[in-house]
Amino acid sequence: MSATAARPAGNPAPTAWSRIIGTGSCLPERVVSNDELAAEMAQRGVETSDSWIVERTGIRQRHLAERGVTSSQLGTEAARRALQDAGIEAADLDLIVVATSTPDFVFPSTACLIQANLGASKAAAFDVQAVCTGFIYALTIADSFVRIGRARNALVIGAEVFSRILDWNDRSTCVLFGDGAGAVVLQASAEPGVMAAKLHADGSQTKILCAAGNVAYGEVIGDPFLRMEGQAVFKQAVTVLDRVAHEVVEEAGVTLADVDWLVPHQANVRIINATAKRLGVPAERVVSTVDLHANTSAASVPLALDAARRDGRIKRGDTVMLQGVGGGFTWGAVLARM
Ligand SMILES: CC(C)(COP(=O)(O)OP(=O)(O)OC[C@H]1O[C@@H](n2cnc3c(N)ncnc32)[C@H](O)[C@@H]1OP(=O)(O)O)[C@@H](O)C(=O)NCCC(=O)NCCS
């Protein structure tokens, strides 16, 4: 078949770009400060303190979902706000991609539950699982659908209830995470848009961050709680976030000096600051919400993006670098003009 063969009838026409036209987020109402968490943990004989958590991570509080609140519920609300911000209806959506490692069920996907909640009957819907890089993976996939013309309007959501998979007696992990959801609406556009994207994985490093258990034959097999080698994750994160930032600016044909805002995964303020320093991005150009949200895994980047758009820092036309890193091991970045 020749490379110039005619596009078969009915095949969608490619568009040049996809652009983020709306953002939204949703956090559970219950806010738990470090002091409150330390007091709760003390009752179980587990010692921690506000000063330890703040000094090592920058986290001051987290939002925790009440029993029965699910990723699909948080994701639906974030999606409604993103659709309202974008000025389009759920019925206009062609695609819903949800990044989550804490889905409501094994199946159906959380994306299908959200599709039903929204009444987005025209949209294809599926989940992506790349842990804390999940939103970057989902956004890159949705961008590809829009670019090749398979979707005109796409909803990309990161939604998590990580509080469900934490061992609340393991102080080295349970103080680090929170619950929440963030969403963006992507639309086909004649101008950029998502300028570049790069995804990576190294499955040989699974053990440094995992929840390696499951349900089989009616029993829990393995260890279903999140486990982490904190220092190994820290070192790996700083290295790969630096590298992938260079990859996306190179792919986009711009330089790091052209990046107006760095919106990194919100795991730890020391990782965020070290990455920004290595990249030469000044602190006032880095969006950090880890103090308020803690690490919400796949929800962290869209939550931070939405916060900075709504408070007026990120404006139309700004160039934004979104970065993710996490279990798998996975990492990636998207460079986008807003
Ligand atoms: C988890 C992390 C904050 C731990 O900080 P650290 O400086 O590496 O601390 P260590 O693990 O060496 O532990 C130091 C001491 O603090 C203790 N400690 C661990 N958690 C504690 C807590 N919540 N409160 C009080 N003390 C704690 C440890 O038991 C250890 O005590 P010891 O010296 O008596 O053995 C840090 O490694 C980190 O941020 N890693 C990256 C994590 C991350 O971002 N993961 C998500 C990526 S998607």
The ligand as an SDF file (V2000), in Angstrom:
LIG
                    3D

 48 50  0  0  0  0  0  0  0  0999 V2000
    9.9350    9.0690   52.7040 C   0  0  0  0  0  0  0  0  0  0  0  0
   10.9780   10.1260   53.0330 C   0  0  0  0  0  0  0  0  0  0  0  0
   10.2700   11.4320   53.3920 C   0  0  0  0  0  0  0  0  0  0  0  0
   11.7900    9.6410   54.2270 C   0  0  0  0  0  0  0  0  0  0  0  0
   12.7810   10.5980   54.5230 O   0  0  0  0  0  0  0  0  0  0  0  0
   14.2720   10.1040   54.8070 P   0  0  0  0  0  0  0  0  0  0  0  0
   15.0600   11.2950   55.0880 O   0  0  0  0  0  0  0  0  0  0  0  0
   14.6780    9.2630   53.6240 O   0  0  0  0  0  0  0  0  0  0  0  0
   14.0600    9.2680   56.1110 O   0  0  0  0  0  0  0  0  0  0  0  0
   14.4720    7.7540   56.4080 P   0  0  0  0  0  0  0  0  0  0  0  0
   13.5840    6.8290   55.6430 O   0  0  0  0  0  0  0  0  0  0  0  0
   15.9370    7.6320   56.2440 O   0  0  0  0  0  0  0  0  0  0  0  0
   14.1070    7.6760   57.9180 O   0  0  0  0  0  0  0  0  0  0  0  0
   14.7860    8.4500   58.8790 C   0  0  0  0  0  0  0  0  0  0  0  0
   14.2230    8.1400   60.2360 C   0  0  0  0  0  0  0  0  0  0  0  0
   12.9060    8.7160   60.3370 O   0  0  0  0  0  0  0  0  0  0  0  0
   12.0000    7.7090   60.7700 C   0  0  0  0  0  0  0  0  0  0  0  0
   10.6790    8.0040   60.1970 N   0  0  0  0  0  0  0  0  0  0  0  0
   10.1420    7.5570   59.0510 C   0  0  0  0  0  0  0  0  0  0  0  0
    8.9100    8.0670   58.8830 N   0  0  0  0  0  0  0  0  0  0  0  0
    8.6820    8.8450   59.9570 C   0  0  0  0  0  0  0  0  0  0  0  0
    7.5970    9.6440   60.3590 C   0  0  0  0  0  0  0  0  0  0  0  0
    6.4850    9.7530   59.6140 N   0  0  0  0  0  0  0  0  0  0  0  0
    7.7010   10.3010   61.5290 N   0  0  0  0  0  0  0  0  0  0  0  0
    8.7910   10.2350   62.2950 C   0  0  0  0  0  0  0  0  0  0  0  0
    9.8580    9.5140   61.9600 N   0  0  0  0  0  0  0  0  0  0  0  0
    9.8010    8.8090   60.8020 C   0  0  0  0  0  0  0  0  0  0  0  0
   12.5840    6.4150   60.2750 C   0  0  0  0  0  0  0  0  0  0  0  0
   12.0910    5.3440   61.0210 O   0  0  0  0  0  0  0  0  0  0  0  0
   14.0520    6.6510   60.5030 C   0  0  0  0  0  0  0  0  0  0  0  0
   14.3180    6.4380   61.8510 O   0  0  0  0  0  0  0  0  0  0  0  0
   15.6970    5.7220   62.2920 P   0  0  0  0  0  0  0  0  0  0  0  0
   16.7810    6.6260   61.8170 O   0  0  0  0  0  0  0  0  0  0  0  0
   15.5620    5.6630   63.7850 O   0  0  0  0  0  0  0  0  0  0  0  0
   15.6830    4.4040   61.6160 O   0  0  0  0  0  0  0  0  0  0  0  0
   11.9260   10.3710   51.8220 C   0  0  0  0  0  0  0  0  0  0  0  0
   12.7500    9.2490   51.6130 O   0  0  0  0  0  0  0  0  0  0  0  0
   11.1880   10.6780   50.5890 C   0  0  0  0  0  0  0  0  0  0  0  0
   10.5740   11.7100   50.4580 O   0  0  0  0  0  0  0  0  0  0  0  0
   11.2400    9.7880   49.5700 N   0  0  0  0  0  0  0  0  0  0  0  0
   10.4820    9.9540   48.3660 C   0  0  0  0  0  0  0  0  0  0  0  0
    9.0830    9.5220   48.6420 C   0  0  0  0  0  0  0  0  0  0  0  0
    8.1340    9.8790   47.5630 C   0  0  0  0  0  0  0  0  0  0  0  0
    8.0810   10.9970   47.1580 O   0  0  0  0  0  0  0  0  0  0  0  0
    7.3670    8.8940   47.1140 N   0  0  0  0  0  0  0  0  0  0  0  0
    6.3540    9.0350   46.1720 C   0  0  0  0  0  0  0  0  0  0  0  0
    6.9350    9.1450   44.8120 C   0  0  0  0  0  0  0  0  0  0  0  0
    5.6710    9.0390   43.6650 S   0  0  0  0  0  0  0  0  0  0  0  0
  1  2  1  0
  2  3  1  0
  2  4  1  0
  2 36  1  0
  4  5  1  0
  5  6  1  0
  6  7  2  0
  6  8  1  0
  6  9  1  0
  9 10  1  0
 10 11  2  0
 10 12  1  0
 10 13  1  0
 13 14  1  0
 14 15  1  0
 15 16  1  0
 15 30  1  0
 16 17  1  0
 17 18  1  0
 17 28  1  0
 18 19  1  0
 18 27  1  0
 19 20  2  0
 20 21  1  0
 21 22  1  0
 21 27  2  0
 22 23  1  0
 22 24  2  0
 24 25  1  0
 25 26  2  0
 26 27  1  0
 28 29  1  0
 28 30  1  0
 30 31  1  0
 31 32  1  0
 32 33  2  0
 32 34  1  0
 32 35  1  0
 36 37  1  0
 36 38  1  0
 38 39  2  0
 38 40  1  0
 40 41  1  0
 41 42  1  0
 42 43  1  0
 43 44  2  0
 43 45  1  0
 45 46  1  0
 46 47  1  0
 47 48  1  0
M  END
$$$$
